Amino acid sequence: MKLFSFVCAFLVAASVQASMIYNDSLADIDPGIANGNGTLDIVKMEVSHTDSDLIFALTVNGNISTTDWGKFMVGIATGDSAGTTTSDGWGRPIYLDGPSGDMNYWLGAWVDAGGGSQLWSYNGASWDGPAALTSYSFSGGVQSLITMTVSRSSLGLTGDDTFYFDAYSSGGGGGDSAVDSLSNPNVSITAWDQQYTSSGTTGLSMYTIPEPSTAMLLGVGALIGLGVIRRTRRA
């Protein structure tokens, strides 16, 4: 009975959750632009999913509890609807040019005044929003964590989907650009209002959500490898 429960729990976990970690270079912010005591310096992003949600967990190299004027954003190109390369949900000079479609969703978050987050979607002509995320949280420390959880259905991701994305840090001004970009190991901008575009040239990240049946097979394979489930041979 205990073995059966363990197998069931393992397979359920395998079918609803996967994660990828995307690392960024440290100190890749132009010296002429303030880095917010490190809070604008992106360290990494962990992306995971459940049956219903996508979770974006961003780590930055500073304490957002003491320096809290930074803004943190994610641009997403699902390829399932018309996107744009000339705007984003907040009207900042940050764009995304994807290989199978351009930016059609935008997650924006802030950590000052108690913090908050928004979801924006592009309708082919303009941005709709703001809508609420499933959840949003952040915690300070030597390195700080900003976590944005958004429903898969709100992004039109309901099956075996692959999408492209990039994460950005920026200043408190509405016209501030991408001080740091997760997918670019180099300096992203040299002036606060300089246009920045995530692309095949500057860098893009990709995440794939497998079908539950695929994840289940991977879980079974892992259990066989662990010897929990034994291979059987025909006589």
mmCIF file of the C-alpha atoms, coordinates in Angstrom:
data_MODEL
# 
_entry.id   MODEL 
# 
loop_
_atom_site.group_PDB 
_atom_site.id 
_atom_site.type_symbol 
_atom_site.label_atom_id 
_atom_site.label_alt_id 
_atom_site.label_comp_id 
_atom_site.label_asym_id 
_atom_site.label_entity_id 
_atom_site.label_seq_id 
_atom_site.pdbx_PDB_ins_code 
_atom_site.Cartn_x 
_atom_site.Cartn_y 
_atom_site.Cartn_z 
_atom_site.occupancy 
_atom_site.B_iso_or_equiv 
_atom_site.pdbx_formal_charge 
_atom_site.auth_seq_id 
_atom_site.auth_comp_id 
_atom_site.auth_asym_id 
_atom_site.auth_atom_id 
_atom_site.pdbx_PDB_model_num 
ATOM 1   C CA . MET A 1 1   ? 0.000  0.000   0.000   1.00 0.00 ? 1   MET A CA 1 
ATOM 2   C CA . LYS A 1 2   ? 2.839  2.388   0.849   1.00 0.00 ? 2   LYS A CA 1 
ATOM 3   C CA . LEU A 1 3   ? 4.545  1.585   -2.454  1.00 0.00 ? 3   LEU A CA 1 
ATOM 4   C CA . PHE A 1 4   ? 1.295  2.206   -4.340  1.00 0.00 ? 4   PHE A CA 1 
ATOM 5   C CA . SER A 1 5   ? 0.849  5.572   -2.603  1.00 0.00 ? 5   SER A CA 1 
ATOM 6   C CA . PHE A 1 6   ? 4.439  6.538   -3.360  1.00 0.00 ? 6   PHE A CA 1 
ATOM 7   C CA . VAL A 1 7   ? 4.061  5.649   -7.044  1.00 0.00 ? 7   VAL A CA 1 
ATOM 8   C CA . CYS A 1 8   ? 0.797  7.584   -7.343  1.00 0.00 ? 8   CYS A CA 1 
ATOM 9   C CA . ALA A 1 9   ? 2.281  10.646  -5.647  1.00 0.00 ? 9   ALA A CA 1 
ATOM 10  C CA . PHE A 1 10  ? 5.358  10.489  -7.859  1.00 0.00 ? 10  PHE A CA 1 
ATOM 11  C CA . LEU A 1 11  ? 3.360  10.196  -11.060 1.00 0.00 ? 11  LEU A CA 1 
ATOM 12  C CA . VAL A 1 12  ? 0.998  13.009  -10.101 1.00 0.00 ? 12  VAL A CA 1 
ATOM 13  C CA . ALA A 1 13  ? 3.960  15.272  -9.332  1.00 0.00 ? 13  ALA A CA 1 
ATOM 14  C CA . ALA A 1 14  ? 5.621  14.337  -12.608 1.00 0.00 ? 14  ALA A CA 1 
ATOM 15  C CA . SER A 1 15  ? 2.465  15.083  -14.581 1.00 0.00 ? 15  SER A CA 1 
ATOM 16  C CA . VAL A 1 16  ? 1.794  18.542  -13.176 1.00 0.00 ? 16  VAL A CA 1 
ATOM 17  C CA . GLN A 1 17  ? 5.163  20.163  -12.592 1.00 0.00 ? 17  GLN A CA 1 
ATOM 18  C CA . ALA A 1 18  ? 8.389  20.790  -14.459 1.00 0.00 ? 18  ALA A CA 1 
ATOM 19  C CA . SER A 1 19  ? 10.962 23.536  -14.083 1.00 0.00 ? 19  SER A CA 1 
ATOM 20  C CA . MET A 1 20  ? 13.812 25.205  -15.917 1.00 0.00 ? 20  MET A CA 1 
ATOM 21  C CA . ILE A 1 21  ? 16.438 27.590  -14.555 1.00 0.00 ? 21  ILE A CA 1 
ATOM 22  C CA . TYR A 1 22  ? 17.734 30.374  -16.785 1.00 0.00 ? 22  TYR A CA 1 
ATOM 23  C CA . ASN A 1 23  ? 20.903 32.083  -15.531 1.00 0.00 ? 23  ASN A CA 1 
ATOM 24  C CA . ASP A 1 24  ? 22.090 35.587  -16.327 1.00 0.00 ? 24  ASP A CA 1 
ATOM 25  C CA . SER A 1 25  ? 25.542 37.154  -16.121 1.00 0.00 ? 25  SER A CA 1 
ATOM 26  C CA . LEU A 1 26  ? 26.167 39.262  -13.030 1.00 0.00 ? 26  LEU A CA 1 
ATOM 27  C CA . ALA A 1 27  ? 27.259 42.919  -13.186 1.00 0.00 ? 27  ALA A CA 1 
ATOM 28  C CA . ASP A 1 28  ? 26.037 43.242  -16.792 1.00 0.00 ? 28  ASP A CA 1 
ATOM 29  C CA . ILE A 1 29  ? 24.576 46.730  -16.226 1.00 0.00 ? 29  ILE A CA 1 
ATOM 30  C CA . ASP A 1 30  ? 26.168 49.758  -17.841 1.00 0.00 ? 30  ASP A CA 1 
ATOM 31  C CA . PRO A 1 31  ? 28.238 51.659  -15.232 1.00 0.00 ? 31  PRO A CA 1 
ATOM 32  C CA . GLY A 1 32  ? 26.470 54.886  -16.190 1.00 0.00 ? 32  GLY A CA 1 
ATOM 33  C CA . ILE A 1 33  ? 23.102 53.474  -15.071 1.00 0.00 ? 33  ILE A CA 1 
ATOM 34  C CA . ALA A 1 34  ? 22.178 52.923  -11.411 1.00 0.00 ? 34  ALA A CA 1 
ATOM 35  C CA . ASN A 1 35  ? 21.794 49.255  -10.503 1.00 0.00 ? 35  ASN A CA 1 
ATOM 36  C CA . GLY A 1 36  ? 19.653 49.877  -7.408  1.00 0.00 ? 36  GLY A CA 1 
ATOM 37  C CA . ASN A 1 37  ? 22.310 48.477  -5.040  1.00 0.00 ? 37  ASN A CA 1 
ATOM 38  C CA . GLY A 1 38  ? 22.154 45.282  -7.084  1.00 0.00 ? 38  GLY A CA 1 
ATOM 39  C CA . THR A 1 39  ? 18.364 44.954  -7.107  1.00 0.00 ? 39  THR A CA 1 
ATOM 40  C CA . LEU A 1 40  ? 18.261 45.569  -10.869 1.00 0.00 ? 40  LEU A CA 1 
ATOM 41  C CA . ASP A 1 41  ? 20.979 42.970  -11.543 1.00 0.00 ? 41  ASP A CA 1 
ATOM 42  C CA . ILE A 1 42  ? 19.177 39.775  -12.574 1.00 0.00 ? 42  ILE A CA 1 
ATOM 43  C CA . VAL A 1 43  ? 20.757 36.549  -11.286 1.00 0.00 ? 43  VAL A CA 1 
ATOM 44  C CA . LYS A 1 44  ? 18.386 33.904  -12.657 1.00 0.00 ? 44  LYS A CA 1 
ATOM 45  C CA . MET A 1 45  ? 14.808 32.962  -13.399 1.00 0.00 ? 45  MET A CA 1 
ATOM 46  C CA . GLU A 1 46  ? 13.166 29.649  -12.553 1.00 0.00 ? 46  GLU A CA 1 
ATOM 47  C CA . VAL A 1 47  ? 10.090 28.856  -14.636 1.00 0.00 ? 47  VAL A CA 1 
ATOM 48  C CA . SER A 1 48  ? 7.782  26.006  -13.655 1.00 0.00 ? 48  SER A CA 1 
ATOM 49  C CA . HIS A 1 49  ? 4.195  25.003  -14.269 1.00 0.00 ? 49  HIS A CA 1 
ATOM 50  C CA . THR A 1 50  ? 1.261  23.091  -12.860 1.00 0.00 ? 50  THR A CA 1 
ATOM 51  C CA . ASP A 1 51  ? -1.880 21.922  -14.640 1.00 0.00 ? 51  ASP A CA 1 
ATOM 52  C CA . SER A 1 52  ? -3.352 25.402  -14.184 1.00 0.00 ? 52  SER A CA 1 
ATOM 53  C CA . ASP A 1 53  ? -0.526 27.910  -13.712 1.00 0.00 ? 53  ASP A CA 1 
ATOM 54  C CA . LEU A 1 54  ? 2.873  29.156  -14.828 1.00 0.00 ? 54  LEU A CA 1 
ATOM 55  C CA . ILE A 1 55  ? 5.287  30.311  -12.132 1.00 0.00 ? 55  ILE A CA 1 
ATOM 56  C CA . PHE A 1 56  ? 8.051  32.828  -12.866 1.00 0.00 ? 56  PHE A CA 1 
ATOM 57  C CA . ALA A 1 57  ? 10.502 33.099  -9.940  1.00 0.00 ? 57  ALA A CA 1 
ATOM 58  C CA . LEU A 1 58  ? 13.055 35.875  -10.516 1.00 0.00 ? 58  LEU A CA 1 
ATOM 59  C CA . THR A 1 59  ? 16.194 36.274  -8.369  1.00 0.00 ? 59  THR A CA 1 
ATOM 60  C CA . VAL A 1 60  ? 18.011 39.624  -8.262  1.00 0.00 ? 60  VAL A CA 1 
ATOM 61  C CA . ASN A 1 61  ? 21.375 40.418  -6.716  1.00 0.00 ? 61  ASN A CA 1 
ATOM 62  C CA . GLY A 1 62  ? 20.297 42.899  -4.048  1.00 0.00 ? 62  GLY A CA 1 
ATOM 63  C CA . ASN A 1 63  ? 17.885 43.559  -1.203  1.00 0.00 ? 63  ASN A CA 1 
ATOM 64  C CA . ILE A 1 64  ? 14.526 44.885  -2.404  1.00 0.00 ? 64  ILE A CA 1 
ATOM 65  C CA . SER A 1 65  ? 13.567 45.533  1.232   1.00 0.00 ? 65  SER A CA 1 
ATOM 66  C CA . THR A 1 66  ? 16.078 48.388  1.447   1.00 0.00 ? 66  THR A CA 1 
ATOM 67  C CA . THR A 1 67  ? 16.151 49.529  -2.198  1.00 0.00 ? 67  THR A CA 1 
ATOM 68  C CA . ASP A 1 68  ? 12.593 49.145  -3.448  1.00 0.00 ? 68  ASP A CA 1 
ATOM 69  C CA . TRP A 1 69  ? 12.203 51.390  -6.482  1.00 0.00 ? 69  TRP A CA 1 
ATOM 70  C CA . GLY A 1 70  ? 12.865 48.727  -9.107  1.00 0.00 ? 70  GLY A CA 1 
ATOM 71  C CA . LYS A 1 71  ? 10.302 47.308  -11.485 1.00 0.00 ? 71  LYS A CA 1 
ATOM 72  C CA . PHE A 1 72  ? 10.355 43.710  -12.758 1.00 0.00 ? 72  PHE A CA 1 
ATOM 73  C CA . MET A 1 73  ? 8.677  42.502  -15.914 1.00 0.00 ? 73  MET A CA 1 
ATOM 74  C CA . VAL A 1 74  ? 8.258  39.493  -18.213 1.00 0.00 ? 74  VAL A CA 1 
ATOM 75  C CA . GLY A 1 75  ? 7.524  39.731  -21.926 1.00 0.00 ? 75  GLY A CA 1 
ATOM 76  C CA . ILE A 1 76  ? 5.960  36.625  -23.478 1.00 0.00 ? 76  ILE A CA 1 
ATOM 77  C CA . ALA A 1 77  ? 5.395  35.505  -27.066 1.00 0.00 ? 77  ALA A CA 1 
ATOM 78  C CA . THR A 1 78  ? 3.144  32.455  -27.254 1.00 0.00 ? 78  THR A CA 1 
ATOM 79  C CA . GLY A 1 79  ? 2.810  32.529  -31.045 1.00 0.00 ? 79  GLY A CA 1 
ATOM 80  C CA . ASP A 1 80  ? -0.918 31.805  -30.735 1.00 0.00 ? 80  ASP A CA 1 
ATOM 81  C CA . SER A 1 81  ? -2.170 35.338  -31.362 1.00 0.00 ? 81  SER A CA 1 
ATOM 82  C CA . ALA A 1 82  ? -1.007 38.535  -33.020 1.00 0.00 ? 82  ALA A CA 1 
ATOM 83  C CA . GLY A 1 83  ? 1.822  40.209  -31.153 1.00 0.00 ? 83  GLY A CA 1 
ATOM 84  C CA . THR A 1 84  ? 3.795  43.412  -31.469 1.00 0.00 ? 84  THR A CA 1 
ATOM 85  C CA . THR A 1 85  ? 7.439  44.504  -31.682 1.00 0.00 ? 85  THR A CA 1 
ATOM 86  C CA . THR A 1 86  ? 6.716  48.185  -31.028 1.00 0.00 ? 86  THR A CA 1 
ATOM 87  C CA . SER A 1 87  ? 5.177  48.318  -27.540 1.00 0.00 ? 87  SER A CA 1 
ATOM 88  C CA . ASP A 1 88  ? 4.535  46.551  -24.264 1.00 0.00 ? 88  ASP A CA 1 
ATOM 89  C CA . GLY A 1 89  ? 1.829  46.583  -21.611 1.00 0.00 ? 89  GLY A CA 1 
ATOM 90  C CA . TRP A 1 90  ? 3.404  49.466  -19.698 1.00 0.00 ? 90  TRP A CA 1 
ATOM 91  C CA . GLY A 1 91  ? 4.363  51.606  -22.674 1.00 0.00 ? 91  GLY A CA 1 
ATOM 92  C CA . ARG A 1 92  ? 8.087  51.355  -21.925 1.00 0.00 ? 92  ARG A CA 1 
ATOM 93  C CA . PRO A 1 93  ? 10.687 51.103  -24.719 1.00 0.00 ? 93  PRO A CA 1 
ATOM 94  C CA . ILE A 1 94  ? 11.007 47.322  -24.202 1.00 0.00 ? 94  ILE A CA 1 
ATOM 95  C CA . TYR A 1 95  ? 10.007 45.064  -27.089 1.00 0.00 ? 95  TYR A CA 1 
ATOM 96  C CA . LEU A 1 96  ? 10.165 41.390  -28.054 1.00 0.00 ? 96  LEU A CA 1 
ATOM 97  C CA . ASP A 1 97  ? 10.662 39.966  -31.551 1.00 0.00 ? 97  ASP A CA 1 
ATOM 98  C CA . GLY A 1 98  ? 10.039 36.210  -31.361 1.00 0.00 ? 98  GLY A CA 1 
ATOM 99  C CA . PRO A 1 99  ? 10.812 33.518  -33.943 1.00 0.00 ? 99  PRO A CA 1 
ATOM 100 C CA . SER A 1 100 ? 7.216  32.249  -34.096 1.00 0.00 ? 100 SER A CA 1 
ATOM 101 C CA . GLY A 1 101 ? 5.358  35.377  -32.985 1.00 0.00 ? 101 GLY A CA 1 
ATOM 102 C CA . ASP A 1 102 ? 5.954  38.681  -31.235 1.00 0.00 ? 102 ASP A CA 1 
ATOM 103 C CA . MET A 1 103 ? 5.149  39.836  -27.699 1.00 0.00 ? 103 MET A CA 1 
ATOM 104 C CA . ASN A 1 104 ? 1.472  39.253  -26.903 1.00 0.00 ? 104 ASN A CA 1 
ATOM 105 C CA . TYR A 1 105 ? 1.535  39.088  -23.080 1.00 0.00 ? 105 TYR A CA 1 
ATOM 106 C CA . TRP A 1 106 ? 3.225  41.274  -20.470 1.00 0.00 ? 106 TRP A CA 1 
ATOM 107 C CA . LEU A 1 107 ? 3.669  40.699  -16.734 1.00 0.00 ? 107 LEU A CA 1 
ATOM 108 C CA . GLY A 1 108 ? 4.603  43.790  -14.750 1.00 0.00 ? 108 GLY A CA 1 
ATOM 109 C CA . ALA A 1 109 ? 5.460  43.914  -11.035 1.00 0.00 ? 109 ALA A CA 1 
ATOM 110 C CA . TRP A 1 110 ? 6.727  46.362  -8.423  1.00 0.00 ? 110 TRP A CA 1 
ATOM 111 C CA . VAL A 1 111 ? 7.985  45.978  -4.856  1.00 0.00 ? 111 VAL A CA 1 
ATOM 112 C CA . ASP A 1 112 ? 7.422  49.464  -3.423  1.00 0.00 ? 112 ASP A CA 1 
ATOM 113 C CA . ALA A 1 113 ? 4.280  50.640  -1.571  1.00 0.00 ? 113 ALA A CA 1 
ATOM 114 C CA . GLY A 1 114 ? 3.398  47.067  -0.617  1.00 0.00 ? 114 GLY A CA 1 
ATOM 115 C CA . GLY A 1 115 ? 4.038  45.732  -4.100  1.00 0.00 ? 115 GLY A CA 1 
ATOM 116 C CA . GLY A 1 116 ? 1.717  44.723  -6.910  1.00 0.00 ? 116 GLY A CA 1 
ATOM 117 C CA . SER A 1 117 ? 1.500  43.017  -10.280 1.00 0.00 ? 117 SER A CA 1 
ATOM 118 C CA . GLN A 1 118 ? -0.439 43.182  -13.547 1.00 0.00 ? 118 GLN A CA 1 
ATOM 119 C CA . LEU A 1 119 ? -1.152 41.081  -16.618 1.00 0.00 ? 119 LEU A CA 1 
ATOM 120 C CA . TRP A 1 120 ? -1.595 42.742  -20.018 1.00 0.00 ? 120 TRP A CA 1 
ATOM 121 C CA . SER A 1 121 ? -2.560 41.064  -23.302 1.00 0.00 ? 121 SER A CA 1 
ATOM 122 C CA . TYR A 1 122 ? -2.235 42.351  -26.861 1.00 0.00 ? 122 TYR A CA 1 
ATOM 123 C CA . ASN A 1 123 ? -5.398 42.205  -28.972 1.00 0.00 ? 123 ASN A CA 1 
ATOM 124 C CA . GLY A 1 124 ? -3.772 42.819  -32.342 1.00 0.00 ? 124 GLY A CA 1 
ATOM 125 C CA . ALA A 1 125 ? -4.061 46.593  -32.147 1.00 0.00 ? 125 ALA A CA 1 
ATOM 126 C CA . SER A 1 126 ? -3.529 47.641  -28.520 1.00 0.00 ? 126 SER A CA 1 
ATOM 127 C CA . TRP A 1 127 ? -2.927 46.282  -25.034 1.00 0.00 ? 127 TRP A CA 1 
ATOM 128 C CA . ASP A 1 128 ? -5.815 45.122  -22.821 1.00 0.00 ? 128 ASP A CA 1 
ATOM 129 C CA . GLY A 1 129 ? -5.534 45.263  -19.036 1.00 0.00 ? 129 GLY A CA 1 
ATOM 130 C CA . PRO A 1 130 ? -4.570 45.352  -16.373 1.00 0.00 ? 130 PRO A CA 1 
ATOM 131 C CA . ALA A 1 131 ? -5.793 41.949  -15.236 1.00 0.00 ? 131 ALA A CA 1 
ATOM 132 C CA . ALA A 1 132 ? -4.836 40.153  -12.043 1.00 0.00 ? 132 ALA A CA 1 
ATOM 133 C CA . LEU A 1 133 ? -2.223 37.450  -11.752 1.00 0.00 ? 133 LEU A CA 1 
ATOM 134 C CA . THR A 1 134 ? -3.042 34.243  -9.889  1.00 0.00 ? 134 THR A CA 1 
ATOM 135 C CA . SER A 1 135 ? -0.624 35.360  -7.175  1.00 0.00 ? 135 SER A CA 1 
ATOM 136 C CA . TYR A 1 136 ? 2.380  37.591  -6.574  1.00 0.00 ? 136 TYR A CA 1 
ATOM 137 C CA . SER A 1 137 ? 4.990  37.582  -3.804  1.00 0.00 ? 137 SER A CA 1 
ATOM 138 C CA . PHE A 1 138 ? 8.451  38.932  -3.079  1.00 0.00 ? 138 PHE A CA 1 
ATOM 139 C CA . SER A 1 139 ? 11.033 38.623  -0.317  1.00 0.00 ? 139 SER A CA 1 
ATOM 140 C CA . GLY A 1 140 ? 14.213 40.581  0.369   1.00 0.00 ? 140 GLY A CA 1 
ATOM 141 C CA . GLY A 1 141 ? 17.668 39.443  1.384   1.00 0.00 ? 141 GLY A CA 1 
ATOM 142 C CA . VAL A 1 142 ? 21.236 39.479  0.137   1.00 0.00 ? 142 VAL A CA 1 
ATOM 143 C CA . GLN A 1 143 ? 19.561 38.196  -2.994  1.00 0.00 ? 143 GLN A CA 1 
ATOM 144 C CA . SER A 1 144 ? 15.826 38.815  -3.415  1.00 0.00 ? 144 SER A CA 1 
ATOM 145 C CA . LEU A 1 145 ? 13.082 36.684  -4.948  1.00 0.00 ? 145 LEU A CA 1 
ATOM 146 C CA . ILE A 1 146 ? 10.144 38.032  -6.969  1.00 0.00 ? 146 ILE A CA 1 
ATOM 147 C CA . THR A 1 147 ? 7.521  35.403  -7.884  1.00 0.00 ? 147 THR A CA 1 
ATOM 148 C CA . MET A 1 148 ? 4.757  35.949  -10.425 1.00 0.00 ? 148 MET A CA 1 
ATOM 149 C CA . THR A 1 149 ? 2.151  33.202  -10.919 1.00 0.00 ? 149 THR A CA 1 
ATOM 150 C CA . VAL A 1 150 ? -0.224 33.467  -13.872 1.00 0.00 ? 150 VAL A CA 1 
ATOM 151 C CA . SER A 1 151 ? -2.920 31.087  -15.049 1.00 0.00 ? 151 SER A CA 1 
ATOM 152 C CA . ARG A 1 152 ? -2.092 29.143  -18.202 1.00 0.00 ? 152 ARG A CA 1 
ATOM 153 C CA . SER A 1 153 ? -5.575 29.761  -19.571 1.00 0.00 ? 153 SER A CA 1 
ATOM 154 C CA . SER A 1 154 ? -5.083 33.550  -19.389 1.00 0.00 ? 154 SER A CA 1 
ATOM 155 C CA . LEU A 1 155 ? -2.102 33.098  -21.733 1.00 0.00 ? 155 LEU A CA 1 
ATOM 156 C CA . GLY A 1 156 ? -3.922 30.656  -23.997 1.00 0.00 ? 156 GLY A CA 1 
ATOM 157 C CA . LEU A 1 157 ? -1.573 27.838  -22.951 1.00 0.00 ? 157 LEU A CA 1 
ATOM 158 C CA . THR A 1 158 ? -3.659 24.722  -22.404 1.00 0.00 ? 158 THR A CA 1 
ATOM 159 C CA . GLY A 1 159 ? -1.737 21.818  -23.937 1.00 0.00 ? 159 GLY A CA 1 
ATOM 160 C CA . ASP A 1 160 ? 1.661  20.841  -25.267 1.00 0.00 ? 160 ASP A CA 1 
ATOM 161 C CA . ASP A 1 161 ? 2.856  24.425  -25.645 1.00 0.00 ? 161 ASP A CA 1 
ATOM 162 C CA . THR A 1 162 ? 6.168  26.167  -26.257 1.00 0.00 ? 162 THR A CA 1 
ATOM 163 C CA . PHE A 1 163 ? 6.587  29.895  -25.762 1.00 0.00 ? 163 PHE A CA 1 
ATOM 164 C CA . TYR A 1 164 ? 9.406  32.449  -25.842 1.00 0.00 ? 164 TYR A CA 1 
ATOM 165 C CA . PHE A 1 165 ? 10.016 35.032  -23.146 1.00 0.00 ? 165 PHE A CA 1 
ATOM 166 C CA . ASP A 1 166 ? 12.451 37.435  -21.540 1.00 0.00 ? 166 ASP A CA 1 
ATOM 167 C CA . ALA A 1 167 ? 12.557 39.029  -18.092 1.00 0.00 ? 167 ALA A CA 1 
ATOM 168 C CA . TYR A 1 168 ? 13.598 42.599  -17.402 1.00 0.00 ? 168 TYR A CA 1 
ATOM 169 C CA . SER A 1 169 ? 14.495 44.893  -14.533 1.00 0.00 ? 169 SER A CA 1 
ATOM 170 C CA . SER A 1 170 ? 13.872 48.609  -14.835 1.00 0.00 ? 170 SER A CA 1 
ATOM 171 C CA . GLY A 1 171 ? 13.697 51.859  -12.899 1.00 0.00 ? 171 GLY A CA 1 
ATOM 172 C CA . GLY A 1 172 ? 10.786 53.683  -11.359 1.00 0.00 ? 172 GLY A CA 1 
ATOM 173 C CA . GLY A 1 173 ? 10.255 56.072  -14.269 1.00 0.00 ? 173 GLY A CA 1 
ATOM 174 C CA . GLY A 1 174 ? 7.538  55.233  -16.775 1.00 0.00 ? 174 GLY A CA 1 
ATOM 175 C CA . GLY A 1 175 ? 9.923  55.716  -19.705 1.00 0.00 ? 175 GLY A CA 1 
ATOM 176 C CA . ASP A 1 176 ? 12.753 53.607  -18.277 1.00 0.00 ? 176 ASP A CA 1 
ATOM 177 C CA . SER A 1 177 ? 13.955 50.735  -20.438 1.00 0.00 ? 177 SER A CA 1 
ATOM 178 C CA . ALA A 1 178 ? 15.453 47.299  -19.706 1.00 0.00 ? 178 ALA A CA 1 
ATOM 179 C CA . VAL A 1 179 ? 18.336 48.011  -17.336 1.00 0.00 ? 179 VAL A CA 1 
ATOM 180 C CA . ASP A 1 180 ? 19.021 44.270  -17.333 1.00 0.00 ? 180 ASP A CA 1 
ATOM 181 C CA . SER A 1 181 ? 17.675 41.469  -19.512 1.00 0.00 ? 181 SER A CA 1 
ATOM 182 C CA . LEU A 1 182 ? 17.634 37.851  -18.357 1.00 0.00 ? 182 LEU A CA 1 
ATOM 183 C CA . SER A 1 183 ? 18.358 36.434  -21.811 1.00 0.00 ? 183 SER A CA 1 
ATOM 184 C CA . ASN A 1 184 ? 21.199 38.815  -22.665 1.00 0.00 ? 184 ASN A CA 1 
ATOM 185 C CA . PRO A 1 185 ? 24.552 38.133  -20.939 1.00 0.00 ? 185 PRO A CA 1 
ATOM 186 C CA . ASN A 1 186 ? 25.826 41.548  -22.025 1.00 0.00 ? 186 ASN A CA 1 
ATOM 187 C CA . VAL A 1 187 ? 24.890 45.155  -21.244 1.00 0.00 ? 187 VAL A CA 1 
ATOM 188 C CA . SER A 1 188 ? 21.366 45.757  -22.513 1.00 0.00 ? 188 SER A CA 1 
ATOM 189 C CA . ILE A 1 189 ? 21.170 49.581  -22.613 1.00 0.00 ? 189 ILE A CA 1 
ATOM 190 C CA . THR A 1 190 ? 23.515 52.541  -22.069 1.00 0.00 ? 190 THR A CA 1 
ATOM 191 C CA . ALA A 1 191 ? 20.806 55.170  -21.434 1.00 0.00 ? 191 ALA A CA 1 
ATOM 192 C CA . TRP A 1 192 ? 17.622 54.967  -19.366 1.00 0.00 ? 192 TRP A CA 1 
ATOM 193 C CA . ASP A 1 193 ? 15.295 55.656  -22.301 1.00 0.00 ? 193 ASP A CA 1 
ATOM 194 C CA . GLN A 1 194 ? 17.149 53.587  -24.909 1.00 0.00 ? 194 GLN A CA 1 
ATOM 195 C CA . GLN A 1 195 ? 14.977 51.148  -26.848 1.00 0.00 ? 195 GLN A CA 1 
ATOM 196 C CA . TYR A 1 196 ? 15.616 47.476  -26.086 1.00 0.00 ? 196 TYR A CA 1 
ATOM 197 C CA . THR A 1 197 ? 14.335 44.519  -28.122 1.00 0.00 ? 197 THR A CA 1 
ATOM 198 C CA . SER A 1 198 ? 14.630 40.877  -27.108 1.00 0.00 ? 198 SER A CA 1 
ATOM 199 C CA . SER A 1 199 ? 15.290 38.841  -30.231 1.00 0.00 ? 199 SER A CA 1 
ATOM 200 C CA . GLY A 1 200 ? 17.413 36.123  -31.719 1.00 0.00 ? 200 GLY A CA 1 
ATOM 201 C CA . THR A 1 201 ? 20.255 38.653  -31.739 1.00 0.00 ? 201 THR A CA 1 
ATOM 202 C CA . THR A 1 202 ? 20.043 40.001  -28.178 1.00 0.00 ? 202 THR A CA 1 
ATOM 203 C CA . GLY A 1 203 ? 18.698 36.805  -26.627 1.00 0.00 ? 203 GLY A CA 1 
ATOM 204 C CA . LEU A 1 204 ? 15.432 34.992  -25.932 1.00 0.00 ? 204 LEU A CA 1 
ATOM 205 C CA . SER A 1 205 ? 14.496 32.149  -23.599 1.00 0.00 ? 205 SER A CA 1 
ATOM 206 C CA . MET A 1 206 ? 12.182 29.252  -24.441 1.00 0.00 ? 206 MET A CA 1 
ATOM 207 C CA . TYR A 1 207 ? 9.981  27.105  -22.204 1.00 0.00 ? 207 TYR A CA 1 
ATOM 208 C CA . THR A 1 208 ? 7.994  24.003  -23.172 1.00 0.00 ? 208 THR A CA 1 
ATOM 209 C CA . ILE A 1 209 ? 4.978  22.600  -21.337 1.00 0.00 ? 209 ILE A CA 1 
ATOM 210 C CA . PRO A 1 210 ? 4.676  18.877  -22.076 1.00 0.00 ? 210 PRO A CA 1 
ATOM 211 C CA . GLU A 1 211 ? 1.360  17.120  -22.386 1.00 0.00 ? 211 GLU A CA 1 
ATOM 212 C CA . PRO A 1 212 ? 0.393  15.348  -19.120 1.00 0.00 ? 212 PRO A CA 1 
ATOM 213 C CA . SER A 1 213 ? 0.728  11.977  -20.878 1.00 0.00 ? 213 SER A CA 1 
ATOM 214 C CA . THR A 1 214 ? 4.316  12.812  -21.862 1.00 0.00 ? 214 THR A CA 1 
ATOM 215 C CA . ALA A 1 215 ? 5.204  13.861  -18.343 1.00 0.00 ? 215 ALA A CA 1 
ATOM 216 C CA . MET A 1 216 ? 3.583  10.684  -17.026 1.00 0.00 ? 216 MET A CA 1 
ATOM 217 C CA . LEU A 1 217 ? 5.771  8.539   -19.259 1.00 0.00 ? 217 LEU A CA 1 
ATOM 218 C CA . LEU A 1 218 ? 8.832  10.423  -18.063 1.00 0.00 ? 218 LEU A CA 1 
ATOM 219 C CA . GLY A 1 219 ? 7.764  9.753   -14.483 1.00 0.00 ? 219 GLY A CA 1 
ATOM 220 C CA . VAL A 1 220 ? 7.303  6.059   -15.178 1.00 0.00 ? 220 VAL A CA 1 
ATOM 221 C CA . GLY A 1 221 ? 10.741 5.934   -16.792 1.00 0.00 ? 221 GLY A CA 1 
ATOM 222 C CA . ALA A 1 222 ? 12.262 7.574   -13.747 1.00 0.00 ? 222 ALA A CA 1 
ATOM 223 C CA . LEU A 1 223 ? 10.589 5.063   -11.436 1.00 0.00 ? 223 LEU A CA 1 
ATOM 224 C CA . ILE A 1 224 ? 11.873 2.172   -13.546 1.00 0.00 ? 224 ILE A CA 1 
ATOM 225 C CA . GLY A 1 225 ? 15.338 3.662   -13.336 1.00 0.00 ? 225 GLY A CA 1 
ATOM 226 C CA . LEU A 1 226 ? 15.024 3.837   -9.558  1.00 0.00 ? 226 LEU A CA 1 
ATOM 227 C CA . GLY A 1 227 ? 13.898 0.210   -9.436  1.00 0.00 ? 227 GLY A CA 1 
ATOM 228 C CA . VAL A 1 228 ? 10.524 1.130   -7.911  1.00 0.00 ? 228 VAL A CA 1 
ATOM 229 C CA . ILE A 1 229 ? 8.770  -0.350  -10.958 1.00 0.00 ? 229 ILE A CA 1 
ATOM 230 C CA . ARG A 1 230 ? 10.435 -3.431  -12.421 1.00 0.00 ? 230 ARG A CA 1 
ATOM 231 C CA . ARG A 1 231 ? 10.558 -4.250  -16.115 1.00 0.00 ? 231 ARG A CA 1 
ATOM 232 C CA . THR A 1 232 ? 8.787  -7.468  -16.996 1.00 0.00 ? 232 THR A CA 1 
ATOM 233 C CA . ARG A 1 233 ? 9.770  -9.936  -19.698 1.00 0.00 ? 233 ARG A CA 1 
ATOM 234 C CA . ARG A 1 234 ? 7.531  -12.160 -21.727 1.00 0.00 ? 234 ARG A CA 1 
ATOM 235 C CA . ALA A 1 235 ? 8.172  -15.860 -21.334 1.00 0.00 ? 235 ALA A CA 1 
# 
